[in-house]
Amino acid sequence: MRFSMDNRTWKKVGLGVAAAGALAGLMAALRYGNHYLDEFENAQNEDAASGEYFTTSAGWRMHYTVQGKGAPLVLIHGFLDSLQTWRRNVPVWAQTHRVYAIDVLGFGSSDRVRAPIYTLKQQAQFLREFFAAQQLTRATVIGHSMGGALALQFAYDFPELIHKLVLIAPATYLYAAFPRNGLRTMPPRVSRGMMGLYEKWQGERVNPVRYAYGDAARITPDAVALRQQMMRVRGTHDALIAMSRSKREADVPRGLGAVTAPTLLIWGKRDRVVPIWHASRHLRALPNAHLEWIETAGHLPHEEEPATVNELARAFLDDAPGRALTA
């Protein structure tokens, strides 16, 4: 008996073979991405530590530095960043204040937590524990981007601990757009494999801060190297997956009206990360806020124009503590 297939059947067979081949190729690529990431993450978080460690009630370690004497300042960096982002600010502010700069869990030299605990409410609680460990009864908090949103959540939860707020392009409304229950569309192994392929593809070609600066000519080698070094800490990409799976648990921006501490907003007019119209949203929502624009800066004005930011913060901090600010 002779078996024959018509053209339509042959096409179906061909498509099936092609699909199976494509799937096999994708799985091989993802395996390679995971393997590459195993080798890419070749550092420990302690390798670049420059300060001390505080242990949270959950047993996770947060890295921080402290400099200077005087009224306390607590600095919180942004997403995919570290306390090193304040390297051009701390020496100036420490002349008149005791400056605490922290690495948020998952970044810098802090622990990489692989559980989905990265909510603003939870991070604010860890910050509260840090205040208690340092015996800080009241402090000014300076936050950038994600750190600005965290500072606002902290001020909402623990208003008695806040003296003033300095918020540099806070990502409060970006956080509000994140899915309420996090992203749960892909298995972690797939997400990790894709991250590995991306790290392999980009190599040294992609400047991780080019999009964040208002003027790429201002980017210094250390601005690139510090962030590249952080991405190589073991567990970083697993922590990023955990962040994407964490729930959106926060009282801000909905509750910004309850944050009454004197607040200075600083925003670069060339910010391409957090839309500049978010500045006016914060200004309207916060009862006691003042906004300062930096015309030629992007998302990182404290790195691009540190002298300007240092002076704006100094003048705000030196202002009478009970004086209301206006727009």
HELIX and SHEET records of a PDB file:
HELIX    1   1 ASN A    7  PHE A   40  1                                  34    
HELIX    2   2 ASN A   45  ALA A   48  5                                   4    
HELIX    3   3 LEU A   83  TRP A   86  5                                   4    
HELIX    4   4 VAL A   90  TRP A   93  1                                   4    
HELIX    5   5 LEU A  120  ALA A  133  1                                  14    
HELIX    6   6 MET A  146  ASP A  157  1                                  12    
HELIX    7   7 PRO A  159  LEU A  161  5                                   3    
HELIX    8   8 THR A  172  ALA A  176  1                                   5    
HELIX    9   9 PRO A  188  GLN A  202  1                                  15    
HELIX   10  10 ALA A  216  ARG A  218  5                                   3    
HELIX   11  11 PRO A  221  MET A  231  1                                  11    
HELIX   12  12 THR A  236  ARG A  245  1                                  10    
HELIX   13  13 LEU A  256  ALA A  258  5                                   3    
HELIX   14  14 TRP A  277  ALA A  285  1                                   9    
HELIX   15  15 PRO A  301  GLU A  304  1                                   4    
HELIX   16  16 PRO A  306  ASP A  318  1                                  13    
SHEET    1   A 8 GLU A  52  THR A  55  0                                        
SHEET    2   A 8 ARG A  61  GLN A  67 -1                                        
SHEET    3   A 8 HIS A  97  ILE A 102 -1                                        
SHEET    4   A 8 ALA A  71  ILE A  76  1                                        
SHEET    5   A 8 ALA A 139  HIS A 144  1                                        
SHEET    6   A 8 ILE A 162  ILE A 168  1                                        
SHEET    7   A 8 THR A 263  GLY A 268  1                                        
SHEET    8   A 8 ALA A 289  ILE A 294  1                                        
END                                                                             
